[in-house]
Amino acid sequence: MKSFILAVVCAMCVTSVVSAKTWKGTQVLTVIAADNVEVNDWLALRGSAHLFWIPGDGTMQYFGYVGPRFNVNDWFWTSPQIGVAGNWSPDGTDAFLASIWNGFTFLNGDLFMLAEGDVFIYDGQIDYYGYYFLDYSQEVKVGRLAIGPQIEHVNTDFIGGVHGTLYTKSGPFFSVQYYLALKGELEQTLRFVLGLFY
């Protein structure tokens, strides 16, 4: 456990010493989900609502997902979903979305990887969103504490960084995500995530 806490502290220190030329502000993401509502041994249902907010520039988007979740085996599940992305387009119109989430669990649950791919359709346009993260977690008194890298992109616009997440035993989770992007000059941002999974 001491080595895990040391790894968390080191990861946070590395992100704090990165010198970036442009601060893109803080982002806030809230998530409410029923993630694995069991139908039988291999089939479950999931649905989630996400609110994404950038206080500095007034960006406010919402996302809704619903679909089956196939628990293929002990280490792999997949979930094809459909939904809506509110205020997705540059002029503020909504988009229909089709999505697939794939979860992989290794090392007796200590290592988890999520790969998400979304297709957004609006006004005759199609965008692709990808989100990929890796969690290495350990048990703590109130739940599991995780650290790891993440990458996110819309079409060819990529950002990436590291995160620390506390998954509580009672359901809520809290995450701090640090992102860097090279867009002419180096840009950085922090994202605070608050989630509630049932």
Backbone hydrogen bonds, N-H to C=O, Kabsch-Sander energy under -0.5 kcal/mol:
donor,donor_aa,acceptor,acceptor_aa,energy
5,I,1,M,-2.4
6,L,2,K,-2.3
7,A,3,S,-2.0
8,V,4,F,-2.1
9,V,5,I,-2.5
10,C,6,L,-2.6
11,A,7,A,-2.3
12,M,8,V,-2.1
13,C,9,V,-2.2
14,V,10,C,-2.5
15,T,11,A,-1.7
16,S,12,M,-1.6
17,V,13,C,-1.3
18,V,14,V,-0.5
18,V,15,T,-0.6
20,A,18,V,-0.8
22,T,186,L,-2.0
24,K,22,T,-0.6
24,K,188,Q,-3.1
27,Q,190,L,-2.8
28,V,53,W,-2.9
29,L,192,F,-2.8
30,T,51,L,-2.2
31,V,194,L,-2.2
32,I,49,A,-2.3
33,A,196,L,-2.6
34,A,47,G,-2.5
35,D,33,A,-0.6
37,V,45,L,-2.6
38,E,36,N,-0.9
39,V,43,L,-2.9
40,N,43,L,-2.1
44,A,69,R,-2.4
45,L,37,V,-2.0
46,R,67,G,-2.6
47,G,34,A,-1.9
48,S,65,Y,-2.2
49,A,32,I,-2.7
50,H,63,F,-2.9
51,L,30,T,-2.5
52,F,61,Q,-3.2
53,W,28,V,-2.8
54,I,59,T,-2.3
56,G,26,T,-0.5
57,D,54,I,-1.0
58,G,54,I,-1.5
59,T,54,I,-0.8
61,Q,52,F,-2.7
62,Y,86,G,-0.9
63,F,50,H,-2.5
64,G,84,V,-2.4
65,Y,48,S,-2.5
66,V,82,I,-1.9
67,G,46,R,-2.2
69,R,44,A,-3.1
70,F,78,T,-3.2
71,N,42,W,-2.6
71,N,69,R,-0.7
72,V,70,F,-1.4
72,V,76,F,-0.7
73,N,76,F,-1.7
77,W,103,G,-2.1
78,T,70,F,-1.9
79,S,101,W,-2.7
81,Q,99,S,-3.3
82,I,66,V,-2.2
83,G,97,L,-2.0
84,V,64,G,-1.5
85,A,95,A,-2.7
86,G,62,Y,-3.3
86,G,84,V,-0.5
88,W,85,A,-1.0
88,W,93,T,-0.6
89,S,93,T,-2.1
92,G,89,S,-2.1
95,A,85,A,-2.0
96,F,121,I,-2.1
97,L,83,G,-2.2
98,A,119,V,-2.0
99,S,81,Q,-2.9
100,I,117,G,-2.0
101,W,79,S,-2.0
102,N,115,A,-2.0
103,G,77,W,-2.5
104,F,113,M,-2.5
105,T,75,W,-2.2
106,F,111,L,-3.3
109,G,106,F,-0.8
110,D,107,L,-1.7
111,L,106,F,-2.1
112,F,135,D,-2.4
113,M,104,F,-2.6
114,L,133,F,-2.1
115,A,102,N,-2.2
116,E,131,Y,-2.9
117,G,100,I,-2.2
118,D,129,Y,-3.2
119,V,98,A,-2.9
120,F,127,D,-2.7
121,I,96,F,-2.7
122,Y,125,Q,-2.0
125,Q,122,Y,-3.5
127,D,120,F,-2.2
129,Y,118,D,-2.7
130,G,153,H,-2.4
131,Y,116,E,-2.1
132,Y,151,I,-2.6
133,F,114,L,-2.0
134,L,149,P,-2.1
135,D,112,F,-3.2
136,Y,147,I,-2.8
137,S,110,D,-3.1
137,S,135,D,-0.6
138,Q,145,L,-1.9
140,V,143,G,-2.9
143,G,140,V,-0.9
144,R,167,Y,-2.7
145,L,138,Q,-2.5
146,A,165,T,-3.3
147,I,136,Y,-2.0
148,G,163,H,-1.5
150,Q,161,G,-2.1
151,I,132,Y,-2.6
152,E,159,I,-2.7
153,H,130,G,-2.3
154,V,157,D,-1.6
155,N,128,Y,-3.5
155,N,153,H,-0.5
157,D,154,V,-2.4
158,F,156,T,-0.9
159,I,152,E,-2.6
160,G,180,L,-2.1
161,G,150,Q,-2.4
162,V,178,Y,-1.0
163,H,148,G,-2.4
164,G,176,V,-2.0
165,T,146,A,-2.9
166,L,174,F,-2.9
167,Y,144,R,-3.1
167,Y,165,T,-0.6
168,T,166,L,-0.7
168,T,172,P,-2.1
169,K,142,V,-2.6
171,G,168,T,-1.0
173,F,195,G,-2.4
174,F,166,L,-2.1
175,S,193,V,-2.4
176,V,164,G,-2.4
177,Q,191,R,-2.8
178,Y,162,V,-3.0
179,Y,189,T,-2.7
180,L,160,G,-2.9
181,A,187,E,-2.3
183,K,181,A,-0.8
183,K,185,E,-2.3
185,E,183,K,-1.3
187,E,181,A,-3.3
188,Q,22,T,-2.0
189,T,179,Y,-1.9
190,L,25,G,-1.1
191,R,177,Q,-2.8
192,F,27,Q,-2.7
193,V,175,S,-2.8
193,V,191,R,-0.5
194,L,29,L,-2.4
195,G,173,F,-2.6
196,L,31,V,-2.0
197,F,171,G,-1.0
198,Y,33,A,-2.6
